Amino acid sequence: MRLMKPPTSRDLQRQETFNRVYEAALAEFRRVGVDQSRVSDICERAGVAKGTFFFHFPTKDHVLLERQRRISEAMAARIENELGDVADAKAFLGGLTAIVLEEHQAVGDLELVRQINLAIVRLGGSPSLGIHHTAFGTALTAQIRHLQQAGILKKGIDAAKLTDTLRLSFFGFLVNPQSSFDTSRPRIALLTSLLAESLTA
């Protein structure tokens, strides 16, 4: 087994600068909006030269994708920890809904949540955004397969396709400018109750 080399001081400095630019960009997005934000203001807030932004992020959308990556990892960890021993399809879908909404709500800005998810659409051609390449997609697909094998969810339904269907369903609520987390909850509950009936083993 290969041992991981410890990070060098240059690696640590690069990561520290990456985090500063990332946090500064999110702060500017919240302050003036993604479209109105300027790279020069982001760099000034981060205390770095303008070119430093583009060294770490090709576009502002890539900042949003980094935030989505972190959301995805947080959701994946909770899926693995909280949904492994659910009693039935209804509990599984209810728990999944809570995880998705709570982790997106933690962003603290509904418009920023919408922009994060729209960035996925704008960069939708990237293979790294497919369900097989995200922490959320991988964890959810694995959990569905586990629950199918345990007799909790109906077998015969392709786990990856079900994951993508659920992802797209949540996506529709998250990008709707007329929706809030509060107004989305009862609509998602209706959808998941219908899905629960079809997924019950």
Backbone bond lengths (Angstrom), bond angles and torsions (degrees), N, CA, C in turn:
res aa  C-N    CA-C-N  psi(-1)  N-CA   C-N-CA  omega(-1)  CA-C   N-CA-C  phi
1 M - - - 1.462 - - 1.530 109.67 -
2 R 1.322 115.45 130.77 1.465 120.20 179.96 1.517 110.27 -76.18
3 L 1.329 115.46 134.57 1.454 120.12 177.47 1.525 109.23 -86.43
4 M 1.331 115.13 138.11 1.461 119.70 177.90 1.523 109.70 -72.35
5 K 1.324 116.19 132.28 1.455 119.70 176.33 1.523 109.61 -72.00
6 P 1.323 117.40 138.65 1.463 118.79 176.49 1.521 109.79 -65.23
7 P 1.332 118.01 147.40 1.466 119.80 -179.54 1.522 111.37 -64.53
8 T 1.301 115.50 142.56 1.463 120.54 176.69 1.520 109.01 -80.60
9 S 1.324 116.34 169.43 1.462 120.30 177.99 1.522 110.34 -62.24
10 R 1.335 116.64 -33.34 1.468 119.92 177.61 1.531 110.67 -67.12
11 D 1.341 115.95 -40.70 1.469 119.97 177.09 1.523 110.66 -60.34
12 L 1.317 115.93 -44.80 1.465 120.64 -178.86 1.524 110.88 -64.90
13 Q 1.323 116.48 -40.35 1.464 120.36 178.82 1.526 110.83 -65.65
14 R 1.340 116.48 -40.51 1.458 120.45 179.12 1.533 110.54 -63.02
15 Q 1.330 116.59 -42.46 1.459 120.18 179.39 1.522 111.26 -66.84
16 E 1.320 116.70 -38.01 1.466 120.33 179.14 1.524 110.28 -64.92
17 T 1.332 116.76 -41.16 1.464 120.58 177.87 1.524 110.58 -66.90
18 F 1.328 116.36 -42.17 1.469 121.16 176.43 1.523 110.27 -54.59
19 N 1.323 116.94 -47.78 1.466 120.81 -177.96 1.525 111.58 -65.74
20 R 1.330 116.78 -37.89 1.467 119.54 179.15 1.522 111.03 -65.10
21 V 1.322 116.74 -44.82 1.467 120.46 178.78 1.524 110.19 -64.33
22 Y 1.307 116.53 -42.94 1.469 122.21 179.47 1.528 111.14 -59.45
23 E 1.324 117.20 -50.63 1.466 121.05 -178.85 1.527 111.09 -65.85
24 A 1.333 116.85 -38.22 1.465 120.36 178.41 1.522 110.75 -64.87
25 A 1.322 116.78 -40.06 1.466 120.62 179.05 1.524 110.79 -63.81
26 L 1.320 117.35 -45.74 1.465 119.88 179.08 1.524 111.01 -62.11
27 A 1.325 116.74 -38.42 1.467 120.10 178.52 1.525 110.88 -63.68
28 E 1.333 117.07 -40.82 1.464 120.59 177.53 1.524 111.06 -68.28
29 F 1.323 117.21 -37.85 1.466 120.29 177.78 1.524 110.00 -60.47
30 R 1.327 116.37 -41.26 1.470 119.95 179.20 1.529 110.88 -69.41
31 R 1.324 116.65 -35.07 1.466 120.91 -175.34 1.518 112.19 -72.67
32 V 1.331 117.56 -46.91 1.468 119.89 -173.31 1.524 113.55 -124.42
33 G 1.328 117.75 -5.20 1.460 120.66 -175.81 1.520 110.81 96.11
34 V 1.309 115.89 155.64 1.468 120.54 -177.41 1.526 111.07 -64.07
35 D 1.327 116.92 -47.71 1.465 120.56 -175.97 1.522 112.31 -64.74
36 Q 1.329 117.16 -36.18 1.463 120.82 -176.47 1.525 113.03 -85.97
37 S 1.306 117.67 -13.27 1.467 120.05 -178.38 1.528 110.46 -69.30
38 R 1.328 115.65 149.06 1.464 121.42 -179.68 1.524 109.50 -119.77
39 V 1.314 115.10 139.46 1.464 119.90 -179.51 1.521 110.68 -59.76
40 S 1.323 117.19 -36.92 1.469 120.13 179.96 1.521 111.07 -61.76
41 D 1.341 117.39 -39.03 1.467 120.63 178.56 1.528 111.04 -69.94
42 I 1.317 115.72 -37.53 1.471 119.94 177.49 1.526 109.89 -61.56
43 C 1.328 116.30 -45.77 1.461 120.29 -178.37 1.525 111.62 -67.65
44 E 1.320 116.18 -36.92 1.465 119.21 176.97 1.526 110.32 -63.66
45 R 1.311 116.59 -43.24 1.466 120.91 178.33 1.532 110.87 -62.76
46 A 1.345 115.94 -37.33 1.470 120.42 -178.73 1.527 112.60 -81.07
47 G 1.339 115.95 -14.50 1.460 119.49 -178.98 1.514 113.47 74.00
48 V 1.349 115.59 37.10 1.469 120.17 -179.55 1.528 109.41 -131.09
49 A 1.328 115.93 165.41 1.465 120.94 175.94 1.527 109.59 -69.99
50 K 1.349 116.33 153.41 1.464 120.61 -174.71 1.524 112.52 -57.40
51 G 1.322 117.07 -40.68 1.457 119.71 -178.24 1.519 113.54 -64.28
52 T 1.328 116.53 -18.53 1.464 120.40 -179.07 1.520 111.11 -63.27
53 F 1.321 116.75 -34.94 1.470 119.69 179.22 1.524 110.24 -57.54
54 F 1.327 116.18 -48.42 1.467 120.44 -174.79 1.528 112.13 -73.84
55 F 1.316 117.28 -18.45 1.462 120.13 173.88 1.528 110.13 -66.29
56 H 1.330 115.70 -34.82 1.469 120.66 -176.81 1.529 113.07 -98.56
57 F 1.337 117.14 -32.55 1.465 121.01 -175.58 1.527 109.56 -135.54
58 P 1.333 118.42 116.22 1.466 120.41 179.15 1.527 112.93 -58.89
59 T 1.337 116.82 -36.08 1.467 122.23 -179.21 1.526 108.98 -145.53
60 K 1.329 116.08 170.91 1.469 120.02 175.37 1.522 110.94 -64.58
61 D 1.323 116.75 -31.13 1.469 119.70 177.20 1.525 111.66 -59.03
62 H 1.323 117.00 -31.87 1.462 119.57 -178.95 1.532 111.73 -71.25
63 V 1.325 117.15 -25.39 1.471 119.81 170.95 1.526 109.09 -65.83
64 L 1.321 115.69 -44.70 1.465 120.49 179.02 1.527 110.81 -62.35
65 L 1.320 117.06 -38.65 1.466 120.31 178.95 1.524 111.44 -67.18
66 E 1.324 116.89 -33.50 1.467 119.35 175.80 1.532 110.22 -65.54
67 R 1.342 115.91 -39.28 1.478 118.53 176.44 1.514 109.88 -65.03
68 Q 1.328 117.97 -39.48 1.458 121.05 178.16 1.529 111.02 -65.95
69 R 1.322 116.91 -37.41 1.466 120.04 177.85 1.525 110.41 -60.06
70 R 1.318 116.44 -41.07 1.465 120.11 -179.85 1.526 111.21 -70.04
71 I 1.332 116.58 -37.48 1.465 119.85 174.19 1.521 109.44 -61.79
72 S 1.326 116.29 -44.95 1.461 121.92 -179.09 1.524 111.04 -58.80
73 E 1.319 117.00 -43.19 1.464 120.50 -179.73 1.526 111.27 -67.56
74 A 1.334 116.70 -38.22 1.465 119.80 178.01 1.523 110.81 -65.66
75 M 1.337 116.81 -42.28 1.464 120.22 178.07 1.525 110.70 -64.61
76 A 1.328 116.83 -40.95 1.463 120.86 -179.39 1.523 111.27 -61.08
77 A 1.328 116.20 -43.95 1.464 119.95 179.96 1.526 110.93 -61.63
78 R 1.328 116.31 -40.81 1.466 119.85 -179.83 1.529 111.67 -71.17
79 I 1.323 117.20 -37.03 1.471 120.19 176.78 1.529 109.77 -59.06
80 E 1.323 116.18 -45.45 1.465 120.47 -179.42 1.525 111.95 -66.30
81 N 1.342 116.37 -36.88 1.464 120.33 -175.24 1.522 114.14 -85.39
82 E 1.337 117.13 -29.59 1.463 119.96 -169.61 1.523 115.20 -109.92
83 L 1.319 118.28 -18.81 1.466 119.39 -172.07 1.526 113.79 -112.22
84 G 1.308 117.47 8.59 1.459 119.89 -176.61 1.514 114.72 -74.59
85 D 1.337 117.32 -24.18 1.470 119.53 -176.12 1.527 112.38 -127.75
86 V 1.335 116.52 35.45 1.467 119.86 178.33 1.525 109.76 -67.59
87 A 1.333 115.39 155.35 1.469 120.08 -173.93 1.520 113.33 -81.34
88 D 1.339 116.67 -31.06 1.461 119.24 -175.32 1.525 110.40 -159.08
89 A 1.337 115.69 178.75 1.466 121.15 -177.66 1.524 111.54 -63.11
90 K 1.327 116.86 -36.75 1.466 120.33 -179.83 1.522 110.69 -63.37
91 A 1.329 117.02 -43.99 1.464 120.69 179.11 1.527 110.91 -66.07
92 F 1.318 116.51 -37.87 1.462 120.88 178.41 1.521 110.93 -62.01
93 L 1.328 116.88 -50.16 1.463 120.53 -177.66 1.522 111.42 -69.22
94 G 1.331 117.14 -35.85 1.460 119.88 176.76 1.518 111.43 -64.94
95 G 1.330 116.19 -42.83 1.458 119.95 177.71 1.511 112.17 -65.71
96 L 1.321 116.66 -40.21 1.462 120.85 178.79 1.524 110.82 -63.65
97 T 1.318 116.44 -42.91 1.466 120.43 178.31 1.520 110.85 -59.90
98 A 1.327 116.54 -45.21 1.466 120.53 179.60 1.526 110.81 -60.41
99 I 1.314 117.00 -42.94 1.464 121.11 -179.95 1.527 110.91 -62.05
100 V 1.326 116.77 -48.48 1.469 120.54 -177.60 1.527 111.17 -62.82
101 L 1.326 117.06 -47.27 1.460 119.80 -177.72 1.523 111.72 -68.81
102 E 1.315 117.85 -42.57 1.465 120.32 -177.99 1.524 112.22 -65.67
103 E 1.324 117.52 -40.71 1.462 119.66 -179.09 1.529 111.77 -71.10
104 H 1.320 117.56 -32.21 1.467 119.43 174.90 1.531 110.88 -76.67
105 Q 1.317 116.69 -35.45 1.464 119.99 177.80 1.528 110.63 -63.99
106 A 1.331 117.09 -29.22 1.462 121.39 179.88 1.527 112.28 -64.36
107 V 1.325 117.17 -17.29 1.469 120.62 175.83 1.523 109.83 -61.38
108 G 1.332 116.13 -32.94 1.456 120.65 173.83 1.511 115.89 87.15
109 D 1.317 117.95 3.83 1.464 121.59 -177.62 1.524 107.62 -151.50
110 L 1.333 116.05 111.92 1.462 120.45 -174.64 1.523 112.24 -63.41
111 E 1.331 117.50 -39.23 1.465 119.93 179.05 1.527 110.81 -66.58
112 L 1.325 116.64 -35.65 1.458 119.32 177.61 1.527 110.45 -66.87
113 V 1.324 117.12 -37.43 1.470 120.77 174.87 1.523 110.00 -58.91
114 R 1.332 116.20 -44.32 1.465 120.56 179.55 1.528 110.67 -62.05
115 Q 1.328 116.75 -43.78 1.465 120.73 -179.32 1.527 111.77 -66.74
116 I 1.328 116.70 -35.97 1.467 120.74 177.02 1.521 109.94 -59.57
117 N 1.320 116.53 -45.08 1.462 120.26 -178.04 1.525 112.27 -75.09
118 L 1.332 117.45 -31.24 1.463 119.69 175.59 1.525 111.07 -68.81
119 A 1.324 117.14 -29.97 1.465 120.17 176.78 1.520 110.58 -62.37
120 I 1.323 116.40 -33.15 1.464 120.40 176.85 1.527 109.82 -62.95
121 V 1.340 116.31 -38.94 1.466 120.59 178.35 1.525 110.09 -66.31
122 R 1.332 115.74 -45.99 1.468 119.71 -177.08 1.530 111.93 -63.69
123 L 1.319 116.47 -31.44 1.462 120.51 179.83 1.521 110.67 -110.12
124 G 1.322 115.29 29.82 1.459 121.37 -173.48 1.508 115.07 -63.96
125 G 1.326 118.24 -15.10 1.450 119.80 179.43 1.514 113.95 -77.83
126 S 1.340 116.52 -8.35 1.459 119.78 -177.93 1.520 111.15 -75.60
127 P 1.333 119.12 123.63 1.470 121.05 179.40 1.518 112.71 -59.09
128 S 1.341 117.06 -26.59 1.463 120.21 -177.13 1.517 112.64 -67.12
129 L 1.350 117.12 -12.94 1.461 120.53 -179.31 1.520 112.30 -94.61
130 G 1.321 118.18 -3.32 1.458 120.92 177.67 1.513 111.27 -69.32
131 I 1.342 116.34 159.04 1.465 119.77 -175.15 1.519 112.25 -61.50
132 H 1.332 117.82 -26.50 1.458 120.19 -178.88 1.528 111.79 -76.85
133 H 1.323 117.44 -10.32 1.458 120.98 -174.31 1.527 112.80 -118.24
134 T 1.315 118.52 8.15 1.458 121.25 176.20 1.517 109.11 -113.45
135 A 1.323 115.66 150.45 1.466 119.78 179.31 1.522 110.74 -60.67
136 F 1.334 116.47 -41.78 1.465 121.23 179.80 1.524 110.90 -61.26
137 G 1.334 116.70 -50.14 1.458 120.51 -178.17 1.514 112.50 -62.27
138 T 1.325 116.22 -42.81 1.462 120.55 -180.00 1.523 111.39 -64.52
139 A 1.342 116.40 -45.98 1.467 120.47 -177.95 1.522 111.58 -67.19
140 L 1.337 116.60 -41.79 1.460 119.63 -177.84 1.527 110.80 -68.00
141 T 1.317 117.33 -42.35 1.467 120.32 178.05 1.528 110.71 -60.93
142 A 1.324 116.14 -44.05 1.470 120.06 179.30 1.522 111.20 -63.68
143 Q 1.336 116.66 -39.44 1.466 119.63 -178.88 1.523 111.29 -69.17
144 I 1.322 116.78 -38.49 1.467 120.17 177.12 1.529 109.96 -61.71
145 R 1.320 116.73 -45.21 1.469 120.05 178.74 1.530 111.12 -61.50
146 H 1.322 115.80 -41.34 1.471 120.31 178.64 1.523 110.85 -61.17
147 L 1.328 116.65 -44.30 1.466 120.55 -178.66 1.530 111.53 -71.83
148 Q 1.315 117.02 -29.60 1.468 119.69 173.96 1.529 110.26 -66.70
149 Q 1.308 116.67 -43.86 1.463 120.67 179.25 1.527 111.61 -66.01
150 A 1.348 115.78 -30.87 1.465 120.36 179.88 1.525 112.21 -81.31
151 G 1.335 116.95 -4.53 1.453 120.65 179.67 1.514 114.41 81.37
152 I 1.343 117.08 13.55 1.468 121.43 178.92 1.525 110.42 -84.61
153 L 1.317 116.53 -43.53 1.462 121.86 177.68 1.523 109.44 -108.48
154 K 1.318 114.66 150.31 1.466 120.83 -177.96 1.526 110.90 -61.87
155 K 1.324 115.62 133.97 1.457 120.82 175.83 1.530 109.48 -80.71
156 G 1.324 115.76 165.97 1.457 120.13 177.98 1.508 113.53 92.64
157 I 1.332 117.53 -8.02 1.465 121.92 175.86 1.520 107.41 -99.10
158 D 1.315 117.34 127.24 1.457 121.24 -179.19 1.529 109.72 -62.82
159 A 1.329 116.49 120.82 1.465 120.94 -174.54 1.523 112.35 -63.27
160 A 1.328 117.52 -40.39 1.464 120.60 -179.50 1.525 111.17 -66.25
161 K 1.333 116.74 -39.99 1.467 119.89 178.66 1.527 110.90 -68.26
162 L 1.329 117.23 -36.66 1.463 120.15 176.97 1.524 110.30 -66.38
163 T 1.323 116.64 -40.67 1.466 120.54 176.08 1.520 110.70 -57.94
164 D 1.322 117.12 -45.84 1.462 120.72 -178.74 1.524 111.00 -66.10
165 T 1.322 117.32 -37.14 1.466 121.02 177.64 1.523 110.62 -63.71
166 L 1.321 116.91 -44.21 1.462 120.82 178.58 1.524 110.68 -65.36
167 R 1.327 116.53 -42.37 1.465 120.66 179.55 1.524 111.24 -59.90
168 L 1.323 116.39 -45.46 1.463 120.32 -179.27 1.522 111.69 -67.76
169 S 1.322 117.06 -32.28 1.466 120.54 177.66 1.522 110.38 -65.54
170 F 1.330 117.02 -47.77 1.465 120.37 177.56 1.524 110.46 -63.17
171 F 1.335 116.48 -39.63 1.457 121.70 -179.00 1.526 110.81 -56.93
172 G 1.333 116.54 -42.05 1.460 120.38 -178.95 1.517 112.58 -59.26
173 F 1.320 116.40 -38.37 1.464 119.89 178.28 1.527 111.37 -73.89
174 L 1.314 117.39 -37.72 1.461 121.28 -174.75 1.523 113.28 -71.96
175 V 1.331 118.61 -26.52 1.469 120.16 -178.35 1.524 112.99 -96.83
176 N 1.318 117.74 -7.59 1.463 121.07 -177.96 1.528 110.16 -71.66
177 P 1.344 118.39 114.86 1.469 120.00 -177.76 1.521 113.07 -67.42
178 Q 1.335 117.71 -16.06 1.460 121.19 -179.91 1.531 111.94 -89.40
179 S 1.324 116.81 -4.10 1.463 120.39 -176.17 1.520 111.05 -103.26
180 S 1.320 115.45 152.17 1.455 122.63 169.14 1.520 106.70 -124.29
181 F 1.315 116.91 173.24 1.461 118.82 178.05 1.523 110.65 -61.94
182 D 1.333 116.47 -37.05 1.468 119.86 -178.68 1.524 111.81 -69.56
183 T 1.333 117.12 -41.74 1.467 118.91 -179.24 1.524 111.56 -75.14
184 S 1.322 117.00 -24.49 1.471 119.91 -179.48 1.518 112.37 -75.98
185 R 1.331 117.25 -31.45 1.465 120.06 -172.88 1.527 113.40 -56.46
186 P 1.356 119.23 -50.88 1.468 117.72 -179.08 1.525 113.09 -65.27
187 R 1.322 117.77 -31.95 1.464 120.38 178.81 1.527 110.74 -70.81
188 I 1.330 115.65 -41.06 1.464 118.83 177.06 1.520 110.06 -66.22
189 A 1.340 116.68 -37.38 1.469 120.43 178.71 1.525 110.78 -61.22
190 L 1.337 116.33 -39.90 1.463 120.09 177.75 1.527 110.26 -63.73
191 L 1.323 115.85 -45.26 1.462 120.24 -179.88 1.528 111.25 -61.98
192 T 1.328 116.47 -46.32 1.465 119.26 -176.90 1.524 111.99 -69.75
193 S 1.336 117.26 -29.16 1.470 118.60 177.02 1.529 110.63 -67.09
194 L 1.331 116.03 -36.82 1.464 119.90 176.79 1.531 110.87 -69.10
195 L 1.335 115.61 -40.67 1.461 119.57 178.26 1.523 111.34 -65.43
196 A 1.328 115.93 -37.69 1.467 119.88 -178.12 1.522 111.28 -59.19
197 E 1.323 116.00 -38.62 1.468 119.55 179.60 1.529 110.97 -63.04
198 S 1.323 116.26 -40.64 1.467 119.11 -177.29 1.527 112.53 -78.75
199 L 1.346 116.97 -19.94 1.462 120.09 -177.68 1.523 113.25 -97.24
200 T 1.329 116.67 -8.90 1.465 119.26 -178.51 1.524 110.26 -65.72
201 A 1.320 115.04 129.12 1.473 120.10 -177.66 1.522 110.90 -69.34
